[in-house]
Amino acid sequence: MHARWIVASALVVAALCDNRVAVAQSPDSSAIGPRISRREAISLALAHNPTLEVARQQVEQARARVRQAVALPEPSFGVSVLGQPSVLRPHTATETDLSAGVTIPFPQKIRLQGLAARGDLGALDQSLALQQQQIIMQTNQAYDSLLVAEWHRRDLLEASQLSADFLRKTQARFDAGTAAKLDVIKAQVSVAQAENDLIGNERGIAAARAALNRLLGRVLGATIEPADSLSIPVMPPDFAQLEERALRIRPEIQALERQRAGARAAASLAQQFFLPDISISVSRNNIYGSPAVYSTGIGFGFPLFPWQNQRGQVAEARHHEAELAAQSRDVRAQVGQDLRNAYSAATTALRQAVFLRDELLPAARAAHRATLASYTLGGTSALEVLDAQRTLLDAQTQYAAALAAANDAMADLERASGAPLLTAATGPDR
């Protein structure tokens, strides 16, 4: 049930974290267009990712094993031909025996076998839910990587325009005799560097597209463009609220609870070794020339050495229960630690992104504008302008990386809490 809930809530995941604000869908939603939103990317990943298909097939296999565990034994039928002088001459037989038999298991055993098998099914079902959460997080990260690569390309284009504008100003000052030839060369080098950075950025965009296409189960070189944009998410809810929810619904905890229920059923089944299965058989013996006779047989096993079962399968089942109980305590501690780390990373990443947006980036832009204006008036050197331009580009790059880190941290916090965060996002920053 939890796996189906994860699929149903996948659409909510993209709409609630940062640029989880979805754009309008195309008229034909079944077709995969070149531009997809985060919501559509997550839906495609959950539907077509090969890793999830493997997990789904494992769940179906476990479901089939449950059916097999509660299945009734098949009856047996037999025909015996006796007294023939040769194998190839059955018509010369002097006796024909017909038999039918069935084994009736103790009713409680069938129920316990089903419960034990359902424990494995529940564990695999929760494993599927966990993998779905992982795919959601990985898709968010791949989507953000593509957004950052395209954001960085826009910054590089802006830097290229600034370099070209600076080259024109420097050339004009050189022609007027107020700038040295070295300043012109520095401006030309800055333009060339901007072009080289753009060329390198193309490889980064191609790698990000391929990573996202792989998660979506598409051809790696297929065209894909993000329809959403990066923005800063709001702060997550209170930690205590998230911890209570994570310890209740995390797939790892749910899987162990299902396994423990199955182990309890298996232990009860092992302790009922003294309850025998009953075998009933009926046969008809026909000796030619004599009237047919019938015979009925009833048989059951008896544990002549019960200590062997007590020290064997019963002891194994009990120790398995104790093992799962200890593992459950450890997993709950791991979940708590994982959530604390994810919560700390998310809050830190959000604060860093806000600082870069409100403090560093405006200061770098103002410094660049002031330095360029002063250079136009002859008050600063070309080296100072280029340094201010590089500082602005570094600040823009840091801000884009901080936005991606904040979004990735929120996606990881959603995974750690076991469900989408009921938060809204700020508007897109670009």
Protein Blocks (a to p, Z undefined) as FASTA:
>chain_A
ZZmmmmmmmmmmmmmgojlpccdddfblmbccfbdcfklmmmmmmmmgmklmmmmmmmmm
mmmmmmmmmpccddddddddehiabfklmklpcbdcdddddddddfklmmmmmmmmmmmm
mmmmmmmmmmmmmmmmmmmmmmmmmmmmmmmmmmmmmmmmmmmmmmmmmmmmmmnopacf
klmmmmmmmmmmmmmmmmmmmmmmmmmmmmmmmmnopafkbccddfbdcddddddddfkl
mmmmmmmmgmklmmmmmmmmmmmmmmmmmmmmmpccddddddddddehiacddddddddd
ddfblmlmmmmmmmmmmmmmmmmmmmmmmmmmmmmmmmmmmmmmmmmmmmmmmmmmmmmm
mmmmmmmmmmmmmmmnopacfklmmmmmmmmmmmmmmmmmmmmmmmmmmmmmmmmnopac
dddddddfZZ
